[in-house]
Amino acid sequence: MIRTFLDKIYQIELPIPFPLKTTNVYLIDESPRTLVDAGIKTDASFETITKSLDDLGFSISSIERILVTHGHIDHYGQAQKISSLSGAPIYIHPKEYGRIRSIIHSFGSLKSILLRNGVPETLVNQAIHFMESAQKMTDPLHEAFFLEDGEPISFASMTWRTIHCPGHSPGLICFYWPEKKALFTGDHLLKEITPNPVLYVPDNNAPLRYPGLGEYLSSLKKIDRLDVDLLLPGHGEEVYDSKGLIQKITRHHQERMDYVYSFLSQREKTPYEIAMDLFPGVPPFEIFLGVSEAVGHLEILKEEGKVRVEERQGKDYYSLVA
């Protein structure tokens, strides 16, 4: 499906083999003709974008620039293929480029983190296997140009601004068109889904900490300070009430934090046990997301002095502070 916004922005829905079903990419018909995100690398996705561009009177070769909001495979998976066919340069935040380039080598570290957070080894191996298999649906980026927070993105008659919004991913960037009060949000803000701040550990991290959720909530405040009338997300429908959506997501996380705190009133627990309290029956390939959610809230509660963590026999156990 193709939809048009602000005369020159075309939203194209591409299929993805995950529960969300589709991801949005955006073609901006202004020199240099720009694609925001690129979709996953599957035959169905490439056929859909090729046909959609043809229906609009364009082609893959007419794309002159690719902007990637973040390094998840449903957003950058076929960016390299489109770049190779069109010659369009790829722009991305340096943290995302680094994660994409090192993803295969990081699975060992991720396995250690999941085990430390109490995930049974059998489930860890299943989750890692799923992630490794998913890499078949993406091409690594050979070369990319970097966009930092605040950098301008110039077109013939307009200039956007790069907004770094870590949380869902460490280097996620949104693209802001001030004159039209429009914001391309990637997965930072979605109408019907609360984005999951993923589990990651910063480089050279000592002591061990997981900043994803805290960064995400700070990034929400950053967007709340912008003058925005239209949100164009990476999944689902557009949003016309950014402040209302931000308030809704903020309330959701506060309620979720209260749940996590109440679960610990029974006894000390690992983040995996908390994740099972929050998401009973979650399939193995979503274990990573469930633990990410639990750890994010536990980290904030720990920073607030409400819970403490103790490492025993290679696992972290959280309990309430008396």
C-alpha positions in Angstrom: 0.0 0.0 0.0 1.2 3.5 -0.9 0.1 6.7 1.0 1.1 10.3 0.3 2.0 12.9 2.9 2.8 16.6 2.5 2.7 16.3 -1.3 6.2 14.9 -1.7 6.4 12.0 0.8 5.3 8.5 -0.2 4.9 5.9 2.4 5.4 2.3 1.1 4.5 -0.7 3.2 6.8 -3.6 2.8 6.1 -7.2 4.0 8.2 -8.7 6.9 8.1 -12.3 8.1 7.5 -11.2 11.7 4.3 -10.6 13.8 4.2 -6.9 12.8 3.6 -8.1 9.2 4.9 -4.8 7.5 7.4 -2.1 7.9 7.1 1.5 6.4 9.7 3.0 4.2 9.3 6.5 2.8 10.3 8.0 -0.6 10.9 11.7 -0.6 10.4 13.1 -4.1 12.8 16.0 -3.8 16.4 16.3 -5.0 18.3 14.3 -3.9 15.5 11.7 -4.1 15.7 10.0 -0.7 14.5 6.7 0.8 14.0 6.6 4.6 14.7 3.0 5.7 14.9 0.2 3.2 13.0 -2.8 4.6 14.2 -6.4 5.1 16.1 -8.4 2.4 13.6 -10.9 1.1 12.3 -11.5 -2.4 8.8 -10.3 -1.3 10.1 -7.1 0.1 12.2 -6.2 -2.9 9.4 -7.1 -5.3 7.0 -4.9 -3.3 9.3 -1.8 -3.3 10.2 -2.3 -7.0 6.5 -2.4 -8.0 5.5 0.4 -5.7 8.2 2.7 -7.1 7.1 1.7 -10.6 3.5 2.6 -9.8 4.7 6.0 -8.6 6.7 6.5 -11.9 10.1 5.8 -10.3 12.6 3.0 -10.1 15.3 1.7 -7.8 17.9 3.5 -9.9 16.1 6.8 -9.3 16.9 6.7 -5.5 19.8 9.1 -4.8 20.2 8.8 -1.0 19.2 6.3 1.7 18.7 7.3 5.4 18.6 4.5 7.9 16.8 5.2 11.2 18.4 2.2 13.0 20.2 -1.1 12.6 17.4 -3.6 12.9 17.1 -5.9 9.9 13.5 -4.9 9.0 14.8 -1.3 8.5 18.2 -1.6 6.9 18.2 -5.2 5.5 18.1 -4.3 1.8 19.8 -0.9 2.1 23.0 -2.3 0.7 21.3 -4.0 -2.2 19.4 -0.8 -3.1 22.6 1.2 -2.8 24.5 -1.2 -5.0 21.8 -1.0 -7.7 21.2 2.8 -7.6 24.6 4.2 -6.4 22.7 5.9 -3.6 24.9 6.6 -0.5 23.7 5.3 2.9 23.5 7.5 6.0 23.3 6.1 9.5 24.3 6.9 13.0 27.9 5.6 13.8 26.7 3.5 16.7 24.3 1.6 14.5 26.9 1.1 11.8 29.3 -0.3 14.4 26.6 -2.7 15.7 25.7 -3.9 12.2 29.3 -4.5 11.3 30.0 -6.5 14.5 26.6 -8.2 15.0 27.8 -11.7 14.2 30.8 -11.4 16.6 28.6 -10.0 19.4 26.4 -13.1 19.8 28.9 -14.7 22.2 28.7 -11.6 24.4 24.9 -11.6 24.2 24.8 -15.2 25.2 26.8 -14.4 28.3 24.5 -11.5 29.2 21.3 -13.6 28.8 22.8 -16.4 31.0 23.7 -13.9 33.6 20.2 -12.6 33.6 18.9 -16.0 34.4 17.7 -17.3 31.0 18.1 -21.1 30.8 20.8 -22.2 28.5 18.5 -24.1 26.2 16.4 -21.0 25.6 19.5 -18.8 25.2 20.7 -21.2 22.4 17.3 -21.1 20.7 17.2 -17.3 20.9 20.8 -16.9 19.5 20.0 -19.4 16.7 17.0 -17.4 15.7 19.0 -14.2 15.6 21.8 -15.9 13.6 19.2 -17.2 11.1 17.7 -13.7 10.8 21.0 -12.4 9.5 20.2 -14.1 6.2 17.6 -11.4 5.7 20.1 -8.6 5.5 23.3 -7.5 3.8 26.0 -5.9 5.8 26.8 -2.3 5.0 30.0 -2.0 3.1 30.2 1.8 3.4 28.1 4.5 5.0 28.2 8.1 5.9 27.5 9.1 9.5 24.8 11.3 10.9 25.2 12.7 14.5 22.6 14.5 16.6 21.7 17.9 15.2 23.2 17.4 11.7 21.3 18.9 8.8 20.0 16.8 5.9 19.7 19.1 2.9 17.2 18.9 0.0 16.7 21.3 -2.9 14.1 23.3 -1.0 14.1 22.1 2.6 16.4 21.1 5.3 15.7 18.3 7.9 17.5 17.8 11.2 18.9 14.6 12.7 17.6 13.8 16.1 19.5 11.1 18.0 17.0 9.1 20.1 18.8 6.2 21.8 16.7 3.6 23.6 15.0 1.2 21.2 18.5 1.0 19.8 21.7 2.9 20.9 22.0 4.8 17.6 18.4 5.3 16.5 17.9 8.6 14.7 14.7 10.4 13.8 14.5 13.0 11.0 12.7 16.3 11.7 11.3 18.6 9.1 10.7 21.8 11.1 8.8 23.8 8.5 6.1 21.1 8.2 6.4 20.0 11.9 6.9 16.4 10.7 9.1 13.7 12.2 10.2 10.4 10.8 10.4 8.3 14.0 11.6 4.8 12.9 10.7 2.6 15.9 11.0 5.3 18.5 7.3 6.2 18.4 4.6 3.9 17.1 0.9 4.4 17.3 -0.3 1.0 18.6 2.9 -0.5 20.0 5.2 0.5 22.8 8.7 0.1 21.4 11.0 -2.2 23.3 14.3 -0.6 24.6 16.6 -3.5 23.7 19.1 -5.1 26.1 22.7 -3.9 25.5 25.8 -3.1 27.5 27.8 0.0 26.6 31.4 -0.5 25.6 34.0 -0.6 28.5 31.1 -0.8 30.9 32.1 -1.1 34.5 30.2 -1.6 36.7 27.7 -3.6 34.6 24.6 -1.5 33.7 21.9 -1.6 31.1 20.9 2.0 30.0 18.3 1.2 27.2 15.1 2.1 29.0 16.5 5.1 30.8 17.8 6.4 27.5 14.5 5.8 25.8 12.6 7.8 28.4 15.0 10.6 28.0 14.6 10.5 24.2 10.8 10.7 24.7 11.3 14.0 26.5 13.6 15.2 23.8 10.9 14.7 21.2 8.3 16.2 23.5 10.2 19.5 23.3 9.9 19.6 19.5 7.0 21.3 17.7 5.6 18.3 15.9 2.2 17.8 14.2 2.8 14.6 12.2 4.7 11.5 13.2 5.7 9.1 10.4 6.6 5.8 12.0 8.4 2.7 10.9 5.4 0.5 11.5 1.7 1.2 11.5 -0.3 4.4 11.0 0.8 8.0 11.2 0.2 9.9 14.4 -1.1 13.5 14.8 -0.9 13.8 18.6 2.7 13.3 19.5 2.4 14.7 23.0 -0.6 12.5 23.8 1.3 9.4 22.5 4.4 10.3 24.6 2.2 10.7 27.7 0.6 7.3 27.0 4.0 5.5 26.6 5.4 7.2 29.7 2.4 6.1 31.8 2.8 2.6 30.4 6.4 2.3 31.5 5.5 3.7 35.0 2.8 1.1 35.3 5.2 -1.6 34.1 7.8 -0.5 36.6 5.2 -0.8 39.4 4.4 -4.3 38.3 8.1 -5.2 38.4 8.4 -3.8 41.9 5.4 -5.7 43.1 6.8 -9.0 41.7 9.9 -8.6 43.8 7.7 -8.2 47.0 7.3 -12.0 46.8 11.0 -13.0 46.7 14.2 -12.2 44.9 14.2 -12.9 41.2 16.3 -13.0 38.1 15.4 -10.7 35.2 14.3 -13.9 33.3 11.8 -14.7 36.1 10.5 -11.2 36.0 10.1 -11.4 32.2 8.1 -14.6 32.7 5.9 -12.8 35.2 5.4 -10.0 32.6 5.0 -12.1 29.5 3.9 -15.7 30.4 4.2 -18.1 27.5 6.5 -15.8 25.4 8.0 -17.9 22.5 11.7 -18.5 22.6 12.6 -16.1 19.8 11.0 -13.2 21.9 12.9 -14.1 25.1 15.5 -11.5 24.3 12.8 -8.8 24.1 11.1 -9.9 27.3 14.4 -9.9 29.3 15.2 -6.5 27.8 12.0 -5.1 29.1 12.5 -6.6 32.6 16.1 -5.5 32.8 15.3 -1.9 31.7 12.8 -1.4 34.6 15.0 -3.2 37.1 17.9 -0.9 36.2 15.9 2.2 36.8 14.6 0.8 40.1 18.2 0.1 41.1 19.2 3.7 40.2 16.4 5.0 42.4 17.6 2.9 45.3 14.5 0.8 45.4 16.1 -2.6 44.5 19.5 -4.1 44.8 21.2 -6.8 42.7 23.5 -9.6 43.9 25.5 -11.9 41.6 25.6 -15.5 42.6 27.0 -18.4 40.6 27.0 -16.4 37.5 23.4 -15.1 37.8 22.0 -11.7 38.9 19.3 -11.7 41.5 17.2 -8.6 42.3 15.5 -7.9 45.5 13.8 -5.0 47.3 15.8 -2.6 49.4 14.4 -2.9 53.0 
